[in-house]
Amino acid sequence: MKRHTLAVSTALLLGCASAHAHLEATGMGPIYDGVLHFLTSPQDLLPALALALLAGLRGADHGRRALLTLPLAWLLGSLVGLNAAASSAGTLGAALWFLFMGSLVLADARLSLAATTGLAALLGLFHGAFNGSGLGLSLPSFVATLGLAAAVFVCVALVAAFIVRLRAQWARIAVRVVGSWIAASGLLMVGWAIRGA
Protein backbone atom coordinates (compact mmCIF):
# COMPACT_ATOMS: atom_id res chain seq x y z
CA MET A 1 0.00 0.00 0.00
CA LYS A 2 2.83 2.40 0.83
CA ARG A 3 4.54 1.73 -2.51
CA HIS A 4 1.32 2.46 -4.35
CA THR A 5 0.88 5.78 -2.48
CA LEU A 6 4.50 6.71 -3.17
CA ALA A 7 4.13 5.91 -6.88
CA VAL A 8 0.92 7.95 -7.21
CA SER A 9 2.41 10.90 -5.30
CA THR A 10 5.53 10.85 -7.48
CA ALA A 11 3.46 10.73 -10.66
CA LEU A 12 1.34 13.68 -9.53
CA LEU A 13 4.38 15.77 -8.62
CA LEU A 14 6.11 15.05 -11.93
CA GLY A 15 2.95 15.80 -13.89
CA CYS A 16 2.39 19.31 -12.48
CA ALA A 17 2.21 22.19 -14.90
CA SER A 18 4.95 24.78 -14.83
CA ALA A 19 4.48 27.95 -12.82
CA HIS A 20 4.81 31.42 -14.35
CA ALA A 21 6.00 34.54 -12.57
CA HIS A 22 4.19 37.03 -14.81
CA LEU A 23 0.57 37.09 -15.85
CA GLU A 24 1.42 37.83 -19.46
CA ALA A 25 2.94 34.35 -19.69
CA THR A 26 -0.33 32.83 -18.53
CA GLY A 27 -2.27 34.40 -21.39
CA MET A 28 -4.19 37.01 -19.39
CA GLY A 29 -2.41 39.92 -21.05
CA PRO A 30 -0.69 43.12 -19.96
CA ILE A 31 -3.76 44.99 -18.70
CA TYR A 32 -4.35 42.33 -16.05
CA ASP A 33 -0.63 42.34 -15.33
CA GLY A 34 -0.92 46.04 -14.46
CA VAL A 35 -4.04 45.50 -12.33
CA LEU A 36 -2.53 42.60 -10.43
CA HIS A 37 0.78 44.40 -9.97
CA PHE A 38 -1.07 47.16 -8.12
CA LEU A 39 -3.18 44.78 -6.04
CA THR A 40 -0.22 42.62 -5.03
CA SER A 41 2.35 45.38 -4.39
CA PRO A 42 1.94 46.78 -0.88
CA GLN A 43 4.38 49.60 -1.67
CA ASP A 44 1.83 50.85 -4.22
CA LEU A 45 -1.46 49.73 -2.72
CA LEU A 46 -1.09 51.00 0.85
CA PRO A 47 -0.15 54.64 0.12
CA ALA A 48 -3.04 54.83 -2.37
CA LEU A 49 -5.31 53.26 0.23
CA ALA A 50 -4.10 55.79 2.82
CA LEU A 51 -4.88 58.66 0.45
CA ALA A 52 -8.37 57.25 -0.13
CA LEU A 53 -8.89 56.94 3.64
CA LEU A 54 -7.72 60.50 4.23
CA ALA A 55 -9.85 61.89 1.40
CA GLY A 56 -12.86 59.96 2.69
CA LEU A 57 -12.36 61.37 6.19
CA ARG A 58 -12.30 64.89 4.71
CA GLY A 59 -15.55 64.46 2.78
CA ALA A 60 -17.02 63.86 -0.66
CA ASP A 61 -15.27 66.78 -2.38
CA HIS A 62 -11.86 65.54 -1.27
CA GLY A 63 -12.78 61.99 -2.29
CA ARG A 64 -13.81 63.11 -5.78
CA ARG A 65 -10.67 65.17 -6.20
CA ALA A 66 -8.43 62.28 -5.13
CA LEU A 67 -10.40 59.95 -7.40
CA LEU A 68 -9.67 62.11 -10.44
CA THR A 69 -6.13 63.24 -9.61
CA LEU A 70 -4.37 60.12 -8.32
CA PRO A 71 -5.03 57.75 -11.27
CA LEU A 72 -4.24 60.44 -13.85
CA ALA A 73 -1.00 61.40 -12.10
CA TRP A 74 -0.11 57.72 -11.73
CA LEU A 75 -0.65 57.16 -15.44
CA LEU A 76 1.37 60.24 -16.36
CA GLY A 77 4.19 59.23 -14.02
CA SER A 78 4.18 55.71 -15.47
CA LEU A 79 4.38 57.02 -19.01
CA VAL A 80 7.29 59.28 -18.09
CA GLY A 81 8.99 56.41 -16.27
CA LEU A 82 8.65 53.97 -19.19
CA ASN A 83 11.78 55.37 -20.78
CA ALA A 84 13.79 55.51 -17.54
CA ALA A 85 16.16 52.82 -16.35
CA ALA A 86 15.06 50.64 -13.45
CA SER A 87 16.35 51.88 -10.10
CA SER A 88 16.20 50.72 -6.51
CA ALA A 89 16.28 54.34 -5.28
CA GLY A 90 12.48 54.38 -5.15
CA THR A 91 12.40 51.86 -2.30
CA LEU A 92 13.23 54.45 0.35
CA GLY A 93 10.84 56.91 -1.30
CA ALA A 94 8.01 54.36 -1.21
CA ALA A 95 8.75 53.70 2.47
CA LEU A 96 8.63 57.42 3.23
CA TRP A 97 5.27 57.69 1.43
CA PHE A 98 3.96 54.84 3.63
CA LEU A 99 5.08 56.68 6.75
CA PHE A 100 3.85 60.08 5.61
CA MET A 101 0.42 59.01 4.33
CA GLY A 102 -0.25 56.73 7.30
CA SER A 103 0.67 59.57 9.67
CA LEU A 104 -1.75 61.94 7.94
CA VAL A 105 -4.59 59.44 8.34
CA LEU A 106 -3.62 58.77 11.96
CA ALA A 107 -3.63 62.51 12.72
CA ASP A 108 -6.91 62.99 10.81
CA ALA A 109 -5.13 65.90 9.12
CA ARG A 110 -7.48 68.69 8.08
CA LEU A 111 -6.10 69.32 4.61
CA SER A 112 -7.57 71.85 2.22
CA LEU A 113 -8.96 70.65 -1.10
CA ALA A 114 -5.91 72.08 -2.88
CA ALA A 115 -3.57 70.23 -0.49
CA THR A 116 -5.41 66.94 -1.09
CA THR A 117 -5.15 67.50 -4.84
CA GLY A 118 -1.44 68.28 -4.64
CA LEU A 119 -0.79 65.30 -2.41
CA ALA A 120 -2.64 63.00 -4.81
CA ALA A 121 -0.67 64.40 -7.76
CA LEU A 122 2.71 63.96 -6.04
CA LEU A 123 1.87 60.46 -4.84
CA GLY A 124 0.69 59.41 -8.29
CA LEU A 125 3.66 60.91 -10.12
CA PHE A 126 6.20 59.32 -7.77
CA HIS A 127 4.68 55.84 -7.74
CA GLY A 128 3.84 55.95 -11.42
CA ALA A 129 7.41 56.83 -12.38
CA PHE A 130 8.73 54.13 -10.05
CA ASN A 131 6.38 51.55 -11.63
CA GLY A 132 7.12 52.62 -15.19
CA SER A 133 10.90 52.67 -14.83
CA GLY A 134 12.62 49.76 -16.47
CA LEU A 135 9.60 48.58 -18.47
CA GLY A 136 10.78 50.13 -21.72
CA LEU A 137 8.73 51.77 -24.44
CA SER A 138 6.44 49.10 -25.85
CA LEU A 139 2.73 48.58 -26.41
CA PRO A 140 2.40 45.91 -23.65
CA SER A 141 4.10 48.26 -21.17
CA PHE A 142 1.72 51.07 -22.11
CA VAL A 143 -1.31 48.79 -21.75
CA ALA A 144 -0.03 47.55 -18.37
CA THR A 145 0.16 51.17 -17.16
CA LEU A 146 -3.47 51.64 -18.21
CA GLY A 147 -4.45 48.59 -16.17
CA LEU A 148 -2.51 49.90 -13.20
CA ALA A 149 -4.18 53.33 -13.39
CA ALA A 150 -7.60 51.65 -13.67
CA ALA A 151 -6.88 49.61 -10.53
CA VAL A 152 -5.86 52.81 -8.69
CA PHE A 153 -9.13 54.45 -9.79
CA VAL A 154 -11.27 51.56 -8.56
CA CYS A 155 -9.40 51.33 -5.24
CA VAL A 156 -9.78 55.04 -4.48
CA ALA A 157 -13.42 55.06 -5.60
CA LEU A 158 -14.46 52.14 -3.40
CA VAL A 159 -12.49 53.09 -0.29
CA ALA A 160 -13.20 56.83 -0.32
CA ALA A 161 -16.91 56.26 -1.00
CA PHE A 162 -17.13 53.85 1.93
CA ILE A 163 -15.27 56.17 4.34
CA VAL A 164 -17.25 59.29 3.37
CA ARG A 165 -20.42 57.66 4.70
CA LEU A 166 -18.94 56.97 8.16
CA ARG A 167 -20.36 59.34 10.75
CA ALA A 168 -19.94 57.45 14.04
CA GLN A 169 -16.93 58.55 16.05
CA TRP A 170 -15.80 54.97 16.70
CA ALA A 171 -15.76 54.26 12.95
CA ARG A 172 -13.60 57.30 12.25
CA ILE A 173 -11.23 56.19 15.03
CA ALA A 174 -11.04 52.75 13.41
CA VAL A 175 -9.98 54.42 10.14
CA ARG A 176 -7.29 56.33 12.02
CA VAL A 177 -6.07 53.05 13.54
CA VAL A 178 -5.65 51.67 10.02
CA GLY A 179 -3.58 54.78 9.28
CA SER A 180 -1.38 54.00 12.29
CA TRP A 181 -0.74 50.51 10.91
CA ILE A 182 0.26 51.97 7.55
CA ALA A 183 2.57 54.46 9.27
CA ALA A 184 4.12 51.68 11.38
CA SER A 185 4.69 49.61 8.24
CA GLY A 186 6.34 52.63 6.67
CA LEU A 187 8.62 53.03 9.66
CA LEU A 188 9.72 49.40 9.32
CA MET A 189 10.26 49.84 5.58
CA VAL A 190 12.37 52.96 6.13
CA GLY A 191 14.56 50.99 8.55
CA TRP A 192 14.98 48.17 6.04
CA ALA A 193 15.72 50.56 3.20
CA ILE A 194 18.37 52.41 5.23
CA ARG A 195 19.90 49.16 6.48
CA GLY A 196 20.06 47.76 2.94
CA ALA A 197 21.66 50.92 1.52
C-alpha positions in Angstrom: 0.0 0.0 0.0 2.8 2.4 0.8 4.5 1.7 -2.5 1.3 2.5 -4.3 0.9 5.8 -2.5 4.5 6.7 -3.2 4.1 5.9 -6.9 0.9 7.9 -7.2 2.4 10.9 -5.3 5.5 10.9 -7.5 3.5 10.7 -10.7 1.3 13.7 -9.5 4.4 15.8 -8.6 6.1 15.1 -11.9 3.0 15.8 -13.9 2.4 19.3 -12.5 2.2 22.2 -14.9 4.9 24.8 -14.8 4.5 28.0 -12.8 4.8 31.4 -14.4 6.0 34.5 -12.6 4.2 37.0 -14.8 0.6 37.1 -15.8 1.4 37.8 -19.5 2.9 34.3 -19.7 -0.3 32.8 -18.5 -2.3 34.4 -21.4 -4.2 37.0 -19.4 -2.4 39.9 -21.1 -0.7 43.1 -20.0 -3.8 45.0 -18.7 -4.4 42.3 -16.0 -0.6 42.3 -15.3 -0.9 46.0 -14.5 -4.0 45.5 -12.3 -2.5 42.6 -10.4 0.8 44.4 -10.0 -1.1 47.2 -8.1 -3.2 44.8 -6.0 -0.2 42.6 -5.0 2.3 45.4 -4.4 1.9 46.8 -0.9 4.4 49.6 -1.7 1.8 50.8 -4.2 -1.5 49.7 -2.7 -1.1 51.0 0.8 -0.1 54.6 0.1 -3.0 54.8 -2.4 -5.3 53.3 0.2 -4.1 55.8 2.8 -4.9 58.7 0.5 -8.4 57.3 -0.1 -8.9 56.9 3.6 -7.7 60.5 4.2 -9.8 61.9 1.4 -12.9 60.0 2.7 -12.4 61.4 6.2 -12.3 64.9 4.7 -15.6 64.5 2.8 -17.0 63.9 -0.7 -15.3 66.8 -2.4 -11.9 65.5 -1.3 -12.8 62.0 -2.3 -13.8 63.1 -5.8 -10.7 65.2 -6.2 -8.4 62.3 -5.1 -10.4 60.0 -7.4 -9.7 62.1 -10.4 -6.1 63.2 -9.6 -4.4 60.1 -8.3 -5.0 57.7 -11.3 -4.2 60.4 -13.9 -1.0 61.4 -12.1 -0.1 57.7 -11.7 -0.6 57.2 -15.4 1.4 60.2 -16.4 4.2 59.2 -14.0 4.2 55.7 -15.5 4.4 57.0 -19.0 7.3 59.3 -18.1 9.0 56.4 -16.3 8.6 54.0 -19.2 11.8 55.4 -20.8 13.8 55.5 -17.5 16.2 52.8 -16.4 15.1 50.6 -13.5 16.3 51.9 -10.1 16.2 50.7 -6.5 16.3 54.3 -5.3 12.5 54.4 -5.1 12.4 51.9 -2.3 13.2 54.5 0.4 10.8 56.9 -1.3 8.0 54.4 -1.2 8.7 53.7 2.5 8.6 57.4 3.2 5.3 57.7 1.4 4.0 54.8 3.6 5.1 56.7 6.8 3.8 60.1 5.6 0.4 59.0 4.3 -0.2 56.7 7.3 0.7 59.6 9.7 -1.7 61.9 7.9 -4.6 59.4 8.3 -3.6 58.8 12.0 -3.6 62.5 12.7 -6.9 63.0 10.8 -5.1 65.9 9.1 -7.5 68.7 8.1 -6.1 69.3 4.6 -7.6 71.9 2.2 -9.0 70.7 -1.1 -5.9 72.1 -2.9 -3.6 70.2 -0.5 -5.4 66.9 -1.1 -5.2 67.5 -4.8 -1.4 68.3 -4.6 -0.8 65.3 -2.4 -2.6 63.0 -4.8 -0.7 64.4 -7.8 2.7 64.0 -6.0 1.9 60.5 -4.8 0.7 59.4 -8.3 3.7 60.9 -10.1 6.2 59.3 -7.8 4.7 55.8 -7.7 3.8 56.0 -11.4 7.4 56.8 -12.4 8.7 54.1 -10.1 6.4 51.6 -11.6 7.1 52.6 -15.2 10.9 52.7 -14.8 12.6 49.8 -16.5 9.6 48.6 -18.5 10.8 50.1 -21.7 8.7 51.8 -24.4 6.4 49.1 -25.8 2.7 48.6 -26.4 2.4 45.9 -23.6 4.1 48.3 -21.2 1.7 51.1 -22.1 -1.3 48.8 -21.8 0.0 47.6 -18.4 0.2 51.2 -17.2 -3.5 51.6 -18.2 -4.4 48.6 -16.2 -2.5 49.9 -13.2 -4.2 53.3 -13.4 -7.6 51.7 -13.7 -6.9 49.6 -10.5 -5.9 52.8 -8.7 -9.1 54.5 -9.8 -11.3 51.6 -8.6 -9.4 51.3 -5.2 -9.8 55.0 -4.5 -13.4 55.1 -5.6 -14.5 52.1 -3.4 -12.5 53.1 -0.3 -13.2 56.8 -0.3 -16.9 56.3 -1.0 -17.1 53.8 1.9 -15.3 56.2 4.3 -17.3 59.3 3.4 -20.4 57.7 4.7 -18.9 57.0 8.2 -20.4 59.3 10.8 -19.9 57.5 14.0 -16.9 58.6 16.1 -15.8 55.0 16.7 -15.8 54.3 12.9 -13.6 57.3 12.3 -11.2 56.2 15.0 -11.0 52.7 13.4 -10.0 54.4 10.1 -7.3 56.3 12.0 -6.1 53.1 13.5 -5.6 51.7 10.0 -3.6 54.8 9.3 -1.4 54.0 12.3 -0.7 50.5 10.9 0.3 52.0 7.5 2.6 54.5 9.3 4.1 51.7 11.4 4.7 49.6 8.2 6.3 52.6 6.7 8.6 53.0 9.7 9.7 49.4 9.3 10.3 49.8 5.6 12.4 53.0 6.1 14.6 51.0 8.5 15.0 48.2 6.0 15.7 50.6 3.2 18.4 52.4 5.2 19.9 49.2 6.5 20.1 47.8 2.9 21.7 50.9 1.5 
